[in-house]
Amino acid sequence: MNSATAPEQVDRLTVADYLNTPDGPPWFQLVEGRLLSEPSPTADHQTIVRELILAIGTHLQRFPLGTLFCGPLDVYLDDTNVFQPDLMVIMNGRREIITKQGIRGAPDFVIEVLSASNHRLDRGSKRRRYAAAGVRELWLVDPVAQSVETVLFAHRSELPAQIWHRDDSLASALFPGLSIPVNQLFA
């Protein structure tokens, strides 16, 4: 997906400003006080998201550890950061952060599918904000490299990332027994 800033912004915006944006599409995110537009995803992006929904959703049906959501759904991390991750899971013990308006706090697990225009944002500002907010695990899916980078956060700091390639099967610290062949995502 492409991310572009909205018309000239002088001051940092807040959640109150974000709530005054029109309902999408286009969808917006608030990243470090900047309003960013999110154009519609590509077919390749949606194919990857579909495969992840099927795999993780099936696993969570067998082992109901949490609730899977897909974007666009607002995740309110703090007063200047409202993200719309591609996928996220809220573990059962933290269901109180699920509201009618979105997620009020850090999801336990987040997946972002990268594109040419958003990879710096997802690997930079958003990754740092996810860590600071308390996300426990982040997957960055790279359709160009056909790989997945998994990042674990402990005590709001990042542990060394692991890169999974086409011949690997993804696993997660949060979902014992989950196994997703990486090549399935890029078929």
N, C-alpha and C positions, 0 to 999 in steps of 0.2 A: 504494500500500500504506500501511497505517497503521503508525505506530511509537509504542509506548507504553512507558514505563519499567516494569520489573518492580517487585515490591513494594519498599518503602522500602530504600534502600541508603545506608549510612553512609560506608563507605570506598570508595576507587577499587578496582575489581576488576582482575584481571590475566588473562592467557591461561590460567593454571592454574585460576582460578575458572571461566572460560568453558568449559574442557574438562570441567567437572563438571556442566554443564547437561544435561538429558536430550536425546536426539536428537529432532528435531522431526517433525512440526509440533506446536506453533508453533516457528518458527525464531527464533533470537536473533542479535543483533550486539553486539559490545562496542565502544562509542564513547566514547573518552576516559575509560575506566574505568567506564562505566555500561552495564548490561545492558539492551538494548532488544528488545522482542518485535516480530516481523514477522508480521502476519496474512497469510492467503492473498491473492494479488493478484487484482485484478478482471479481468473478461473483456477490457475495453479495454486494460488494462496488458499482458495476455498477447498480445493481438493485435499491439501495437506491438513487443513483444519478438520475436514470431514473424517479423514482417517484417524486423526487423534481423538476426536469425539467418540468414534466407534470403539476404538481400543480402550481408552480410559473409561468411557461410559460403561462398557461391558464389564471391565474389571471392578468398577464401583458397584455394579449390580450384584456381582458375586461376593464382594467384600465391601459392604456399605460403610466406608470410613469417612466419607464426606460427600459434598454436593458439587457437581460439575456445572459450570456456567460458561457460555460463550459470548463474545462481544457482538454488537456493542452493548455493554453494560457498564455504567459508571462505577468506578472504584475510587472512593474519596480517601486519599492517603493522609492529607493534611490540608491546610487552608489555601495552599497554592498549587496543589497537585491532585488532579482528577484524571485517572487513566482509564482506557478501555482496552484491556488486554484481549488477545484473541481467545484464550481459554484460561480458566482459573478454577481452583478447587478450594472450597472452604471446608475444613475438617469439622466433624460433628461437634467437637468440644467448643467450637467457636461460632456456632450458628447465629448467635445474637448479633453478629455484624451484618447479617443479611437483612436488608430492609426493602420496602416497596420501591424506594428510589434508587437502590443499588447496594453496593457493598461499602459499609462505613468502617474502614480499617483495612489492614493488609491481608490479602488472601494468603493462604498457606503455600499454594502452588500456583505458578503463573507460566503461561506459554506465550511467547511473542514470535510470530512468523516474520522474518526480516524481508525487506525489499530494498532496492537500490536507494530509495529516497529516505527510508526510515532506519537503516541499520546503525547509523551513528547515534541517533536518538535512543534507540532501544539498547544499544551496547554501552551508552554513556549515561546521560541524565536519568533516563528511566531506570536503568540497572542500579545506579546509586540510590535513587529514591526508593526502589523496591527493598534494597538492603536496609536502608535507614528506617523504613516503616515496619520491618519485621517479616517480610516474605521469607519463607524457609527454603524454597527451591524455585529456581527459574530455568526454563528451557528456552534457548534461542535457536529457532529452526532456520537454517540458511538454505533456501532453495537453489542458489547458484552453486555453492560448494557441496550441496547434497549431504549436509551434516547437521548434527544437533549438538549444541554446547549446553551442558547442564552445569548449573552453578548452585552450590549450597551456601546458604547464609547461616552463620551461627553468631549469636549475640550481636546481631546487626552489622557483622562484618563478613566479608567474602572469603570462602575457602577456595583452594585451587579448583579451577573448572576442569571438566572432562569433556573431550570431544568424541562424539560417536559418528562413525562413517557408515557408508552403504552396507557393508558386510556385518555390521554390529547389530545388536538388539538393545534397545533402550531399556534402562531400569531406573527405578526411583527409590530414594531413601524413604519416601513417605508412603509408598504403595508396595509393600512386600509381594513378590510374585508377579508383578507387572513386567511384561516383556513385549516390546514393540519392535519388530524388525525395521530398521531405518529405511531400507529400500522400499518398504511398503508405503512410506510417506511420499516417495518421489516416483511412484510407478506411472 
